[in-house]
């Protein structure tokens, strides 16, 4: 009886597991993308600040 139950239950479990994996991958990719965006924003801000300070120093 347990074997029949496992055979009956197995396909659904595989599909749900596959979907979970897919969703997890999507979420991980989105998080990586957000992380890279925040890093790029920080770098951009630092560069802007450096440019502004360089301009001020050159003016003075």
mmCIF file of the C-alpha atoms, coordinates in Angstrom:
data_MODEL
# 
_entry.id   MODEL 
# 
loop_
_atom_site.group_PDB 
_atom_site.id 
_atom_site.type_symbol 
_atom_site.label_atom_id 
_atom_site.label_alt_id 
_atom_site.label_comp_id 
_atom_site.label_asym_id 
_atom_site.label_entity_id 
_atom_site.label_seq_id 
_atom_site.pdbx_PDB_ins_code 
_atom_site.Cartn_x 
_atom_site.Cartn_y 
_atom_site.Cartn_z 
_atom_site.occupancy 
_atom_site.B_iso_or_equiv 
_atom_site.pdbx_formal_charge 
_atom_site.auth_seq_id 
_atom_site.auth_comp_id 
_atom_site.auth_asym_id 
_atom_site.auth_atom_id 
_atom_site.pdbx_PDB_model_num 
ATOM 1  C CA . UNK A 1 1  ? 0.000  0.000  0.000   1.00 0.00 ? 1  UNK A CA 1 
ATOM 2  C CA . UNK A 1 2  ? 2.831  2.404  0.756   1.00 0.00 ? 2  UNK A CA 1 
ATOM 3  C CA . UNK A 1 3  ? 4.406  1.646  -2.649  1.00 0.00 ? 3  UNK A CA 1 
ATOM 4  C CA . UNK A 1 4  ? 1.149  2.422  -4.468  1.00 0.00 ? 4  UNK A CA 1 
ATOM 5  C CA . UNK A 1 5  ? 0.768  5.612  -2.462  1.00 0.00 ? 5  UNK A CA 1 
ATOM 6  C CA . UNK A 1 6  ? 4.324  6.726  -3.239  1.00 0.00 ? 6  UNK A CA 1 
ATOM 7  C CA . UNK A 1 7  ? 3.837  5.989  -6.951  1.00 0.00 ? 7  UNK A CA 1 
ATOM 8  C CA . UNK A 1 8  ? 0.580  7.938  -6.918  1.00 0.00 ? 8  UNK A CA 1 
ATOM 9  C CA . UNK A 1 9  ? 2.078  10.823 -4.944  1.00 0.00 ? 9  UNK A CA 1 
ATOM 10 C CA . UNK A 1 10 ? 5.406  11.035 -6.740  1.00 0.00 ? 10 UNK A CA 1 
ATOM 11 C CA . UNK A 1 11 ? 4.522  12.915 -10.003 1.00 0.00 ? 11 UNK A CA 1 
ATOM 12 C CA . UNK A 1 12 ? 2.758  15.751 -8.155  1.00 0.00 ? 12 UNK A CA 1 
ATOM 13 C CA . UNK A 1 13 ? 5.639  16.044 -5.731  1.00 0.00 ? 13 UNK A CA 1 
ATOM 14 C CA . UNK A 1 14 ? 8.164  16.261 -8.590  1.00 0.00 ? 14 UNK A CA 1 
ATOM 15 C CA . UNK A 1 15 ? 6.210  19.008 -10.390 1.00 0.00 ? 15 UNK A CA 1 
ATOM 16 C CA . UNK A 1 16 ? 5.711  21.027 -7.209  1.00 0.00 ? 16 UNK A CA 1 
ATOM 17 C CA . UNK A 1 17 ? 9.395  20.620 -6.358  1.00 0.00 ? 17 UNK A CA 1 
ATOM 18 C CA . UNK A 1 18 ? 10.357 21.726 -9.873  1.00 0.00 ? 18 UNK A CA 1 
ATOM 19 C CA . UNK A 1 19 ? 8.096  24.778 -9.628  1.00 0.00 ? 19 UNK A CA 1 
ATOM 20 C CA . UNK A 1 20 ? 9.557  25.638 -6.218  1.00 0.00 ? 20 UNK A CA 1 
ATOM 21 C CA . UNK A 1 21 ? 13.061 25.336 -7.658  1.00 0.00 ? 21 UNK A CA 1 
ATOM 22 C CA . UNK A 1 22 ? 12.086 27.566 -10.597 1.00 0.00 ? 22 UNK A CA 1 
ATOM 23 C CA . UNK A 1 23 ? 10.535 30.185 -8.304  1.00 0.00 ? 23 UNK A CA 1 
ATOM 24 C CA . UNK A 1 24 ? 13.565 30.029 -6.023  1.00 0.00 ? 24 UNK A CA 1 
ATOM 25 C CA . UNK A 1 25 ? 15.864 30.548 -9.023  1.00 0.00 ? 25 UNK A CA 1 
ATOM 26 C CA . UNK A 1 26 ? 13.771 33.514 -10.184 1.00 0.00 ? 26 UNK A CA 1 
ATOM 27 C CA . UNK A 1 27 ? 13.825 35.052 -6.711  1.00 0.00 ? 27 UNK A CA 1 
ATOM 28 C CA . UNK A 1 28 ? 17.576 34.475 -6.433  1.00 0.00 ? 28 UNK A CA 1 
ATOM 29 C CA . UNK A 1 29 ? 18.136 36.086 -9.843  1.00 0.00 ? 29 UNK A CA 1 
ATOM 30 C CA . UNK A 1 30 ? 15.979 39.078 -8.891  1.00 0.00 ? 30 UNK A CA 1 
ATOM 31 C CA . UNK A 1 31 ? 17.846 39.466 -5.597  1.00 0.00 ? 31 UNK A CA 1 
ATOM 32 C CA . UNK A 1 32 ? 21.203 39.275 -7.398  1.00 0.00 ? 32 UNK A CA 1 
ATOM 33 C CA . UNK A 1 33 ? 19.962 41.884 -9.885  1.00 0.00 ? 33 UNK A CA 1 
ATOM 34 C CA . UNK A 1 34 ? 18.799 44.171 -7.050  1.00 0.00 ? 34 UNK A CA 1 
ATOM 35 C CA . UNK A 1 35 ? 22.131 43.701 -5.275  1.00 0.00 ? 35 UNK A CA 1 
ATOM 36 C CA . UNK A 1 36 ? 24.097 44.591 -8.398  1.00 0.00 ? 36 UNK A CA 1 
ATOM 37 C CA . UNK A 1 37 ? 21.837 47.622 -8.933  1.00 0.00 ? 37 UNK A CA 1 
ATOM 38 C CA . UNK A 1 38 ? 22.442 48.858 -5.380  1.00 0.00 ? 38 UNK A CA 1 
ATOM 39 C CA . UNK A 1 39 ? 26.199 48.318 -5.785  1.00 0.00 ? 39 UNK A CA 1 
ATOM 40 C CA . UNK A 1 40 ? 26.164 50.229 -9.077  1.00 0.00 ? 40 UNK A CA 1 
ATOM 41 C CA . UNK A 1 41 ? 24.142 53.029 -7.475  1.00 0.00 ? 41 UNK A CA 1 
ATOM 42 C CA . UNK A 1 42 ? 26.646 53.268 -4.621  1.00 0.00 ? 42 UNK A CA 1 
ATOM 43 C CA . UNK A 1 43 ? 29.578 53.351 -7.048  1.00 0.00 ? 43 UNK A CA 1 
ATOM 44 C CA . UNK A 1 44 ? 27.774 55.995 -9.119  1.00 0.00 ? 44 UNK A CA 1 
ATOM 45 C CA . UNK A 1 45 ? 27.134 58.119 -6.001  1.00 0.00 ? 45 UNK A CA 1 
ATOM 46 C CA . UNK A 1 46 ? 30.789 57.818 -4.957  1.00 0.00 ? 46 UNK A CA 1 
ATOM 47 C CA . UNK A 1 47 ? 31.919 58.837 -8.444  1.00 0.00 ? 47 UNK A CA 1 
ATOM 48 C CA . UNK A 1 48 ? 29.527 61.803 -8.442  1.00 0.00 ? 48 UNK A CA 1 
ATOM 49 C CA . UNK A 1 49 ? 30.781 62.945 -5.052  1.00 0.00 ? 49 UNK A CA 1 
ATOM 50 C CA . UNK A 1 50 ? 34.391 62.603 -6.214  1.00 0.00 ? 50 UNK A CA 1 
ATOM 51 C CA . UNK A 1 51 ? 33.638 64.572 -9.389  1.00 0.00 ? 51 UNK A CA 1 
ATOM 52 C CA . UNK A 1 52 ? 31.931 67.333 -7.394  1.00 0.00 ? 52 UNK A CA 1 
ATOM 53 C CA . UNK A 1 53 ? 34.825 67.528 -4.927  1.00 0.00 ? 53 UNK A CA 1 
ATOM 54 C CA . UNK A 1 54 ? 37.328 67.564 -7.807  1.00 0.00 ? 54 UNK A CA 1 
ATOM 55 C CA . UNK A 1 55 ? 35.437 70.458 -9.443  1.00 0.00 ? 55 UNK A CA 1 
ATOM 56 C CA . UNK A 1 56 ? 35.347 72.387 -6.173  1.00 0.00 ? 56 UNK A CA 1 
ATOM 57 C CA . UNK A 1 57 ? 39.060 71.822 -5.609  1.00 0.00 ? 57 UNK A CA 1 
ATOM 58 C CA . UNK A 1 58 ? 39.914 72.915 -9.148  1.00 0.00 ? 58 UNK A CA 1 
ATOM 59 C CA . UNK A 1 59 ? 37.786 76.086 -8.723  1.00 0.00 ? 59 UNK A CA 1 
ATOM 60 C CA . UNK A 1 60 ? 39.505 76.909 -5.432  1.00 0.00 ? 60 UNK A CA 1 
# 
